[in-house]
Amino acid sequence: MIQTFKSGLPILAIHGGAGDLRPEDLDPEQAAAYKAALKRVLEAVWPRLKAGETALDMAVEAVRLLEDEPLFNAGKGSVFSAEETHEMDACVMCGRTHQAGAIAGVQNLRNPVLLAKEVLPEKNFVLLGGDGAEQYGKERGHIFEDAAYFYTQARYEQLKRAQQDSIVALDHHKYGTVGAVVVDQEGHCAAATSTGGLTNKQYGRIGDSPIPGAGTYAEDSLCAVSCTGYGEPFLLRSAAYQVAARIRYGGVDLKEAVRATVEEDLVQYDGDGGLIAVAPDGEIVFGYNSAMMYRGWMGASIEMGVGIA
């Protein structure tokens, strides 16, 4: 599925994950709740973006708000690991400076995307993980919560089902990574992605979301991209950067770059999921090879919209 919009600047797109639930099987009340959550984020961020705030700040703010929504697999809504903990990853990339900041495998951090943004201007590292990332966050006053903050009954039951079936899963039917891509009034791009990873994951597994070029990428002259899905194929194929590379080296537009990445390359590697992308010419593209993707969009010359199927 490829969906496109064209708008004057600024533009904003967000996602709450992609999955395999058929549209006709989606519970209407649940669908309404997801759409309402996406609209809340767009309605909170859009006035600030339209007033002139930067792409980087607004991509981070959109993801921060998505992290606070328990419906999505990030921040408060993160899934349980095999040890019944919550291990979260996030990445932020600025298309103007080409800098990125990322964290991986952190626990109890209320808003991982804010810590990823804190890492972004650092000169000596791009990605911090585990205890070191948590120490870095505590030294800079980031908010940490106790385990009860992240607990939801639905997530716990999801873990128990996965353990009973001896699987590690995203539970594509309901939950997913969150992300945002933005082009501001000045034409600068930014992307941000955050995730709670896989249900029942072990051994400190890290997917594509916190890896610049894999799950997140931004470059002013090309595009900004945030991915969602089963992370390993996206990681192995450098999926987010691949969209940008197809534009730069293949001479195609954003729509074709997204289509080829999602419908051709990732499919060959069993890469189930999708991505959102924006370009400085005002193009917004959603691409996914799964049955659905939670998504929302807004632009200076188009109306706000949200979609699932």
C-alpha positions, -999 to +999 in steps of 0.1 A: +000+000+000+014+034-010-005+066+000+007+101-010-001+137-003+014+169-016+013+201+004+029+235+010+052+237+039+053+228+068+043+192+067+040+165+094+034+128+093+033+103+122+028+066+127+018+043+155+030+010+140+021-014+112+004-048+114-013-077+099-048-074+113-073-073+084-093-041+083-126-060+084-115-077+116-106-044+134-128-037+165-146-004+158-141+009+193-104+001+193-100+017+158-117+048+171-094+050+201-063+047+179-076+074+155-084+097+185-049+092+199-033+101+165-055+132+162-045+144+197-009+143+187-014+161+154-036+187+171-010+194+197+020+196+174+005+213+143-001+248+157+035+250+170+049+237+137+028+262+117+040+290+140+076+284+130+091+259+154+118+236+140+114+203+123+137+187+149+118+200+179+084+191+165+094+155+154+106+149+189+075+165+204+052+143+183+070+112+194+071+123+230+033+126+229+030+092+212+052+077+240+027+089+265-002+071+248-005+036+263-020+022+230+013+023+213+045+002+218+067+030+230+072+048+263+042+041+286+028+015+263+060-005+258+058-043+257+073-067+283+106-084+278+110-121+289+122-108+323+090-088+326+109-055+322+105-027+296+135-021+274+131+009+252+150+023+222+148+057+204+165+077+177+164+113+165+180+127+133+183+163+121+184+167+083+200+202+086+230+191+105+231+154+096+235+147+133+217+118+151+212+108+187+201+074+199+196+053+230+189+015+233+179-009+260+169+016+286+145+009+314+121+031+334+128+062+313+095+080+308+104+095+274+132+078+255+130+102+226+139+132+248+171+114+259+179+106+222+176+143+214+200+150+243+226+127+227+222+143+193+247+172+197+273+151+214+306+149+195+320+117+210+291+093+205+258+088+186+243+058+204+242+050+241+228+017+255+217+001+288+231+013+321+253+039+305+223+056+287+203+055+320+232+071+339+235+098+312+198+105+315+198+107+352+228+131+352+208+154+330+176+153+349+154+131+327+123+116+343+124+080+354+093+061+365+088+030+386+077-002+368+040+004+376+039+034+353+046+011+323+023-017+334-008-024+314-029-055+317-032-060+280+006-059+276+011-084+305-014-108+290+003-104+257+036-115+273+020-145+289+005-156+256+039-153+239+056-173+267+030-200+265+035-203+227+073-199+231+075-170+206+090-135+204+066-112+187+055-076+180+019-086+182+012-068+149-025-071+154-026-042+179+007-026+187+038-010+171+067+014+171+059+051+169+076+077+147+073+112+132+088+130+102+086+167+096+096+194+071+094+229+087+087+262+071+124+267+063+125+234+044+145+216+071+138+179+077+138+157+108+128+122+119+122+106+153+114+069+162+107+052+195+099+016+204+094-009+233+108-036+210+095-072+209+073-090+234+092-117+253+125-106+238+157-118+255+195-111+256+193-074+251+179-076+216+181-043+197+162-037+164+163-011+137+145+018+155+176+033+173+200+028+144+204+059+121+199+047+085+180+016+095+149+027+113+154+065+112+170+089+087+168+126+077+187+147+052+174+181+041+181+178+004+164+144+002+138+132+028+131+122+064+120+086+071+107+066+101+102+029+099+080+004+117+078-034+117+098-065+125+132-048+129+158-072+117+151-070+080+149-032+082+182-032+101+199-055+076+187-036+046+194-001+060+158+006+050+155+042+060+187+053+043+178+031+013+148+055+006+172+084+006+198+066-015+172+057-042+164+094-046+201+105-047+215+077-068+185+064-086+170+098-096+135+087-085+109+107-065+100+100-029+069+079-038+090+055-060+118+053-035+093+043-008+075+018-030+107+001-042+120-002-006+088-015+009+073-036-018+105-050-034+136-050-013+120-056+022+097-082+008+126-102-005+139-103+031+106-110+048+105-075+060+069-070+073+059-035+081+062+000+066+075+035+068+066+071+066+085+097+047+084+134+038+104+155+013+113+192+012+091+197-019+061+190+003+055+153-005+042+130+022+044+092+015+031+063+036+042+028+024+035-006+040+034-042+029+014-054+059-024-052+061-025-018+079-005+010+095-016+035+121-008+069+106-016+106+106-007+136+085-011+174+082+002+201+059-001+238+052-024+232+022-041+199+031-065+189+058-055+168+088-061+131+083-056+098+101-059+062+087-054+026+097-062+004+067 
